[in-house]
Amino acid sequence: MYSKEEAKQVRQDFWTFFGKRYDRKWLLYNTGIKDLVLKFEFEDNRAIVGIDLMHDDQFYREYYFDKLLSLKALMFEEVSQELIFDPDYRTESGKIISRIYVYLDNVKIQRKTDWPAVYNFYYKYMDRLEQFYLEYRDFVKN
């Protein structure tokens, strides 16, 4: 079991090494739509790449989720057949968001032997997700 400080250091090391391995600027929060972000996330036993719609107003979340849902077939083709469309995703902190995501299961941030597989997963799917978003950004925004 890691202390809080050790766990923090492991997370910091994970993201530092990821940044060194894939030295590029990711789109992430710079989507042009408030509370719509592209996200890397590491939960307890899985790594996630996704689009999060985090607006507190359910109307706005549903509006943008429906726009992205209308592109579902294209997203399956261009990003992954494994994408999950969840309009009511509960984050680890308990907040309800809408999320479109793909995940890699049975990995732990504390297990450094998992890091290369997670890095490859993150790069592969975030690159595809970014390219998709950039191609259809105007449709989603307007």
Order of alpha helices (4+ residues) and beta strands (2+ residues): alpha-beta-beta-alpha-alpha-beta-beta-alpha
